[in-house]
Amino acid sequence: MSSARYFVFSRGDTWIVALDGVPLGHHSSRPAALSSAIVMADLMGSMRYDADVMLESEGHLDLAWTYGVDPLPRTEAAA
């Protein structure tokens, strides 16, 4: 099975979502970028990829979300 690992990291005041070294989204906040990355990873997971999201935190990367393991975050509309 192929993998899809999304990375969320900051550059200045912008949070970036990237896949395979390609920036896919620029966001003004960490929560927005993380949510965006999770939505993308969830879509790839539904297409049978091993999908997860890595989040930059204090100079290192942490596994933030994994398809099939972690629930989707609630949206503001659902809250």
N, C-alpha and C positions, 0 to 999 in steps of 0.2 A: 504494500500500500504506500502511496506517495504521501509526503508530509507538506503541510502549509504552516509555517511558523511566522506569526506576525510580531513585529517589534514596535513598541511604543516608547518614544524617547523625546526629550526636550532639546531644543536648540534656541537659545535666547528666550523669548516670550512665547514661542510656538511649540506645541506638542505635535509630533509627527508619527504617523502610522506607516510602516514600511513592510513589504514582503519581498524577499529575495533581493534586498538592497535597493528596491525601487520605492520611493515615497508614493503612497496612495492617498494620503489625506493630511491636511494641516488643520490643527484645532487650537483654539485659544485657551483650553483648559485640559488638565490631565483626565478628569472624569469623562469629558466628551471624546477625547482620543481613545481612551480605554473602551468605552462603549462602542465606538465605531469599529475598533479592531475586533471586538468580540462578535459583533454582527457579521463581519466579514469572515471570521474564523468559523462561526456557526454555519454559514452558507457552504464553506468548503468542506466542513465536516459532514454536512448532509449529502455531499457528493462523494463520500467515502474517502476523504483525505484524513490523515491523522493531523488534526488542526489544534493549535494552541496559540496563546498570546504571552509574550514576554514583555515585562514592564521595567523600564529603567527606574531605579530607586536608590538614591544616595550613592551614585557612582557604580552600581552593579545591576545586573539583570535578575529579576525574580519571575518565576512562572506565575502568571496572574489568572489564567483561565485555560481549561482543557475541554475540548469537545467530548461529550459523552460522560464526563466526570462532574463538571461544574454546571450549575443551573445558569440560565440566561439571567442577566440582571433585569430588575423591574424597570419599566420605563416610567417617566413622570405621569403619563396619561393613565397608566395602570395603578399607580400608587394612590 
